[in-house]
Amino acid sequence: MKDSADELVDHRHASAYMTHALLLDPQQRVMGYRLAWRAVPGHEEVNVALQLKSLVASVAKHLNAAKTGWHLGRNVLFFDVTADSLLLSELQSLPPENVVLCMGLDDLTDADTRLTLLFLREQGFGFMLCHAQALPEEPEVRGLITHFDVGTGDPDLVASIRRERALRQRPLHLIATQVATWEGFDACAARSVDVFVDGACARPPVKELARTLQPESLLIVRLMEMIRRDVDVREIEAAFKHDAALTYRLLRNINSPAIGLGVKIHSLRDAVNMFGYSPLFRWLSLLLATSNTNACSPFMMQKAIMRGRFVELMGQGRLRASDSDELFVVGMFSLMDQLLGVSMKEVLARVPLNEPVQQAILTRGGVYGPFLALAETCERDGSHAARLSEALFMNASQVNAAHLSAMVWSQDIKTQGVKRKGSQTQGVRS
């Protein structure tokens, strides 16, 4: 049994909120996450080793289950570590090929941890050298480095590191970690350098800002209006017949393992008869978010899906079960202007959202708004997470569990191919 001192330490290092930055490739696809821990006020004195221990334990619990394995596919997780915080036993709970440890040169060259570093590298863990202007001279240390932090993506530094990489004839992944604008992102993308983007970065510009919604988006909005008016399911089926591919995509999403209904749905009528109109509105919002692939980046689509699920999960057990779909819509629609390439004013004018949903999106107020605000601060730096979660009677562990579960769910949705990959219609009946 733990003594009171151990319990106090456990409580302190567990009282922190996970935040993340997204690793984007030049096409703005999500390739990984850089995870960090934001301590609750009053617990900042907990050392880095305990924070890393808590973070890795939480990640392992939700992302690397014993029976089902790694839940993020090829995505890679990045952790900031020091020579004093290399906790070998905790790291063993994660798949080495999906983990990169970020360290400064002093920590990488620390003689006391050299054997540990070499062992971790042999297992398959990667190492990113941070805040350096060149690769180290010592061959053994150079052999540890799989990733290199190029800061703002300065072209001279990028060229210099690539020359050194060519000389050593080993793979080396360059990542810009200090890019604050999308102009800077574009400059890095032109040099084939990946970029870490966090919630503090402004939203990316859409590729081509449309004056109005695109045809498929308009059809989905029309269907959502019909659902809100509670029209007969036969009328909704007739509207769906104008786009067989849309029907296929809707049924594919409903039947995907990520949705997890546990029963095969063969038609729109089956779905309505079994679950009602509220889940159908939610599934249509997912289709609406992915209906304008010409204007929106893959990164924004995945971010919106993840935020929708995050907001939904935090509300479960705190609001009525019937609010679950509305919470998901709140999270998704808070980024819908970016996804569709139109103003939020037009989105809200076109799509029949309930008043509490609109209030949450516009002001972060009402019954749903605080859940959205909490998700947003966890996407940034977590600075308001403790205050917002306390107001919702949630603790850090509950928020982190929802955060990680939403990360997995968005990955599952992406894997199932939410985005249109063709107009397959075989086997679909209305």
FENTA-V445683 format. One record per run of one state. SS is the DSSP state (helix for helix, strand for strand, loop for the rest). FROM is the first residue (numbers start at 1). TO is the last residue. If there is no record, write none. Layout:
SS FROM TO
SS FROM TO
This chain:
loop 1 3
helix 4 14
loop 15 15
strand 16 24
loop 25 29
strand 30 39
loop 40 47
helix 48 63
strand 64 65
loop 66 68
strand 69 70
loop 71 75
strand 76 80
loop 81 82
helix 83 85
loop 86 87
helix 88 91
loop 92 95
helix 96 98
strand 99 104
helix 105 108
loop 109 110
helix 111 123
loop 124 125
strand 126 130
loop 131 138
helix 139 142
loop 143 146
strand 147 149
loop 150 154
helix 155 168
loop 169 172
strand 173 176
loop 177 181
helix 182 190
loop 191 193
strand 194 197
loop 198 214
helix 215 228
loop 229 232
helix 233 240
loop 241 243
helix 244 254
loop 255 267
helix 268 275
loop 276 276
helix 277 289
loop 290 297
helix 298 315
strand 316 316
loop 317 318
strand 319 319
loop 320 320
helix 321 333
loop 334 335
helix 336 340
loop 341 343
helix 344 350
loop 351 354
helix 355 363
loop 364 365
helix 366 379
loop 380 384
helix 385 391
loop 392 395
helix 396 415
loop 416 430
